[in-house]
Amino acid sequence: MAENAICIENMTKEFGPVRALDSLSLEVPFGIVFGFLGPNGAGKTTTIRLLLGLLEPTSGEARVCGFDTRTQAERVRANTGALLEYAGIYEQLSALDNLEFYGRAFRMPAADRRARIQELLSQMGLWNRRQDRAGSWSRGMKQKLALARALLHRPRLILLDEPTAGLDVQAAVVIREELAELAAREQVTIFLTTHNMSEAEKLCHQVAVIRDGKLVAQASPSELAARASGHRLEVLGQGFGSPVLAQLHSHPAVAQAEATNGRLTLSLTRETDISTLINLMVGAGARVHEVRRSQASLEETFLALMEGSQENEIVE
């Protein structure tokens, strides 16, 4: 069986009395975009620093690209690229000189280094601006240069901590598109943290959700949303006023009913006969055009997981 890009086993990290990670176990296969989601303080950045060997776990272990993060940290970093909260860009240098500096640090042969720099800057639309001082660029352009830096030495895995944080909408979309393209083009595994659930839903093949340093859920975004949705119905039609809502709320299987612009959303406590609900609505004066099962968005699923108890963990 092929090794995983990341394998974490019962990893705990304590900072004095604070337990940032609590027996975290996680596997990330090669070749995917993996989203690592959680609220502020959940342990996401701590996990990335542990994976890079910048911190040592209190207990447990992790292997990255097959290397132990405790004893083979240099091998880990040689096989990974990283973009943390600090972009690692020297603003007084040109884009070209920034990548030249890092290429030399990675001991890349001169010809390979020059070809790789041109390749990456061209792919990211920065080649014609390569002599510009990086400090004169927009935040979005700097972030693209930082991605080029992380990819320069052809890593098997890149770790990205909030890669679109602080960017305007247009710049964030550009970076998201770059990430999707480079995952396919470079055949690199991407492990990213983000607070943008729409971003994770569009980009990620799998996501893991942590809360208080513990794994709460791991699955594909669609699988996670499907499991967390429970029994939901979406009804299209007219006349979903107070009488209809009152009748629905009196039904024992209806937990919640909300109507907006000709669309009625029903949350059910259990499977029930849909025809009974339709008859109830029609009897109260509604006109029903269509009924379909509805699935929660990843954002709704994430919020539900944050509000739920740990007995309701969803782990694949």
C-alpha positions in Angstrom: 0.0 0.0 0.0 1.3 3.5 -0.9 2.4 5.6 2.0 0.3 8.6 2.9 1.5 12.2 2.5 0.7 12.8 6.2 0.1 10.2 9.0 -0.6 11.5 12.5 -1.0 9.1 15.4 -2.3 10.2 18.7 -0.5 13.5 18.7 -0.8 15.8 21.6 0.8 19.2 22.1 0.7 21.0 25.4 1.9 24.6 26.1 2.1 24.6 29.9 -1.5 24.1 31.1 -3.0 24.6 27.6 -3.6 21.5 25.5 -3.5 22.7 21.9 -3.8 19.2 20.4 -5.5 16.3 22.1 -4.6 12.8 20.7 -5.1 13.8 17.1 -4.9 11.0 14.5 -5.2 11.8 10.8 -4.2 10.4 7.5 -3.9 12.4 4.3 -3.3 10.4 1.1 -1.0 11.7 -1.7 -2.6 13.5 -4.7 -5.4 15.4 -3.1 -6.3 18.8 -1.8 -7.0 18.4 1.9 -8.8 21.0 4.0 -8.1 21.3 7.7 -10.9 23.3 9.2 -11.7 24.6 12.7 -12.4 27.8 14.6 -9.6 30.1 15.9 -7.6 28.3 18.6 -8.6 24.9 17.5 -5.0 23.8 16.8 -4.7 24.2 13.1 -1.5 26.3 13.0 0.0 24.2 15.8 -0.6 21.1 13.7 1.2 22.6 10.7 4.2 23.6 12.8 4.4 20.1 14.2 4.2 18.6 10.8 7.1 20.7 9.7 9.2 19.7 12.7 9.2 23.3 14.0 7.6 22.1 17.2 7.9 18.8 19.0 4.8 17.0 20.2 4.2 16.3 23.8 3.3 12.8 22.9 2.3 10.8 19.8 4.0 11.0 16.4 3.7 12.1 12.8 5.2 11.1 9.5 5.3 13.5 6.5 6.2 12.0 3.1 7.3 9.0 5.0 9.7 10.9 7.4 9.4 11.2 11.1 8.9 14.8 12.1 10.9 14.4 15.3 14.0 12.7 14.0 13.9 13.6 10.3 12.7 17.2 10.3 15.3 18.2 7.6 14.1 15.5 5.3 10.5 16.5 6.0 11.2 20.2 5.0 13.2 19.1 1.9 10.0 17.3 0.6 7.5 20.0 1.6 6.8 23.6 0.8 5.0 25.8 3.3 3.2 29.1 3.3 2.4 30.2 6.8 1.2 33.5 8.2 4.5 35.1 7.1 4.9 34.9 3.4 8.7 34.7 3.4 9.0 37.4 0.8 11.9 39.9 1.0 10.1 43.1 -0.1 13.3 45.1 -1.0 14.3 42.4 -3.5 12.8 41.8 -6.9 10.6 38.7 -7.5 13.4 37.2 -9.5 16.0 37.8 -6.8 13.6 36.4 -4.1 13.3 33.1 -5.9 17.0 33.1 -6.8 17.8 33.4 -3.1 15.5 30.5 -2.1 16.7 28.4 -5.0 20.2 28.8 -3.8 19.1 28.0 -0.2 17.7 24.7 -1.6 21.0 24.1 -3.4 19.2 23.8 -6.8 21.7 23.6 -9.7 21.9 27.0 -11.5 20.3 25.8 -14.8 17.5 24.0 -13.1 16.9 27.0 -10.8 16.7 29.5 -13.6 14.3 27.2 -15.6 12.1 26.5 -12.6 11.9 30.2 -11.7 10.8 31.2 -15.2 8.3 28.3 -15.3 6.6 29.3 -12.1 6.6 33.0 -12.6 5.2 32.5 -16.2 2.5 30.1 -15.0 1.4 32.7 -12.3 1.4 35.6 -14.7 4.4 37.3 -13.0 7.2 36.8 -15.5 6.9 40.2 -17.1 7.1 41.8 -13.6 10.0 39.7 -12.4 12.4 42.7 -12.0 9.9 44.7 -9.9 10.6 45.2 -6.2 8.3 42.7 -4.4 7.3 45.4 -1.9 5.6 47.4 -4.7 3.2 44.6 -5.5 -0.4 44.1 -4.4 -1.1 41.6 -1.6 -2.5 39.2 -4.1 0.6 39.3 -6.3 2.8 38.8 -3.2 0.8 35.8 -2.3 1.3 34.3 -5.8 5.0 34.9 -5.4 4.9 33.2 -2.0 3.2 30.2 -3.7 5.9 30.1 -6.3 8.5 30.1 -3.5 6.8 27.2 -1.8 6.8 25.2 -5.0 10.3 26.1 -6.2 12.1 23.0 -5.1 9.3 20.7 -6.5 8.0 19.4 -3.1 5.6 16.4 -2.9 3.4 18.3 -0.4 2.7 21.9 0.4 1.2 23.2 3.7 -0.8 26.4 3.4 -2.1 28.3 6.4 -5.0 30.5 5.4 -3.6 31.3 1.9 -6.4 33.7 1.0 -6.7 35.5 4.4 -6.8 39.2 4.1 -7.2 39.2 0.3 -10.0 41.0 -1.5 -12.6 38.9 -3.3 -11.0 39.0 -6.7 -7.5 38.3 -5.4 -8.8 35.4 -3.3 -10.5 33.9 -6.4 -7.3 34.1 -8.4 -5.3 32.4 -5.6 -8.0 29.7 -5.3 -7.8 29.1 -9.1 -4.0 28.9 -8.9 -4.3 26.3 -6.2 -6.7 24.1 -8.1 -4.5 24.3 -11.2 -1.2 23.7 -9.5 -2.6 20.6 -7.7 -3.3 19.1 -11.1 -0.3 20.6 -13.0 2.4 19.9 -10.3 0.8 16.7 -9.0 1.4 18.0 -5.5 -0.6 17.2 -2.4 -2.0 20.4 -0.8 -2.8 20.6 2.9 -4.5 23.9 3.7 -6.3 25.6 6.6 -9.0 28.1 5.8 -12.0 29.8 7.4 -13.6 30.1 4.0 -16.1 27.2 3.8 -17.0 28.0 0.2 -13.3 27.8 -0.7 -12.9 24.5 1.0 -16.1 23.1 -0.6 -14.8 24.1 -4.1 -11.1 23.1 -3.7 -10.9 20.1 -1.3 -11.3 16.4 -2.1 -11.4 15.7 1.7 -11.7 17.9 4.8 -11.1 17.3 8.5 -12.8 19.4 11.2 -11.1 19.9 14.6 -12.4 21.5 17.7 -10.5 22.1 20.9 -7.6 20.1 19.4 -9.7 17.0 18.7 -10.8 15.6 15.4 -14.5 15.9 15.0 -15.1 14.8 11.4 -13.3 13.7 8.3 -14.8 13.0 4.9 -15.3 14.6 1.5 -17.2 17.9 1.7 -20.3 16.3 0.0 -20.2 13.3 2.3 -19.9 15.4 5.3 -22.7 17.6 4.3 -24.9 14.7 3.4 -24.4 13.0 6.8 -24.9 16.2 8.7 -28.0 17.3 6.8 -30.3 14.7 8.4 -33.8 14.7 6.9 -34.3 18.0 5.0 -36.8 18.9 2.3 -37.0 21.9 0.0 -40.4 22.8 -1.3 -41.0 25.2 -4.1 -44.4 26.9 -4.5 -46.6 29.7 -3.3 -48.7 30.6 -0.2 -46.2 29.5 2.5 -47.7 31.9 5.0 -48.3 31.7 8.7 -51.2 29.1 8.5 -49.0 26.7 6.5 -46.1 27.1 8.9 -48.3 26.6 11.9 -49.7 23.4 10.5 -46.2 22.1 9.7 -44.9 22.9 13.1 -47.8 20.9 14.6 -46.6 17.8 12.8 -44.4 15.6 15.1 -41.8 14.9 12.5 -41.2 18.6 11.6 -38.4 20.2 13.7 -38.2 23.4 11.7 -40.0 25.1 8.8 -38.7 28.3 7.2 -40.2 30.1 4.1 -38.3 32.6 1.9 -39.3 33.9 -1.5 -41.4 30.9 -2.6 -39.0 28.4 -1.1 -39.9 26.4 2.0 -37.2 24.5 3.9 -38.2 21.7 6.2 -35.9 20.0 8.8 -37.4 16.7 9.9 -36.6 14.7 13.0 -37.1 11.4 11.1 -38.1 10.0 7.8 -41.8 10.6 7.2 -44.4 10.2 4.5 -43.9 13.3 2.2 -47.4 13.0 0.8 -48.8 13.7 4.3 -46.8 16.9 4.5 -47.9 18.0 1.1 -51.6 17.4 1.9 -51.0 19.4 5.1 -49.6 22.3 3.2 -52.2 22.2 0.5 -55.0 22.0 3.1 -53.6 25.2 4.7 -53.8 27.1 1.4 -50.3 26.5 -0.1 -49.7 25.6 -3.8 -46.8 23.1 -4.1 -44.9 22.9 -7.3 -41.9 20.8 -6.4 -40.5 18.9 -3.5 -36.9 17.7 -3.3 -34.4 16.6 -0.7 -32.0 19.3 0.3 -28.4 19.1 1.5 -26.6 21.4 3.9 -23.8 23.5 2.7 -20.3 22.9 4.1 -20.7 26.1 6.1 -24.0 24.9 7.7 -22.4 21.5 8.4 -19.3 23.2 10.0 -21.5 25.4 12.2 -23.6 22.3 13.2 -20.4 20.4 14.2 -19.2 23.4 16.2 -22.5 23.5 18.1 -22.8 19.7 18.5 -21.6 17.5 21.3 -18.5 15.3 20.9 -20.9 12.2 20.9 -21.9 13.3 17.4 -18.5 13.0 15.9 -18.4 12.1 12.2 -15.2 10.4 11.2 -14.6 8.3 8.1 
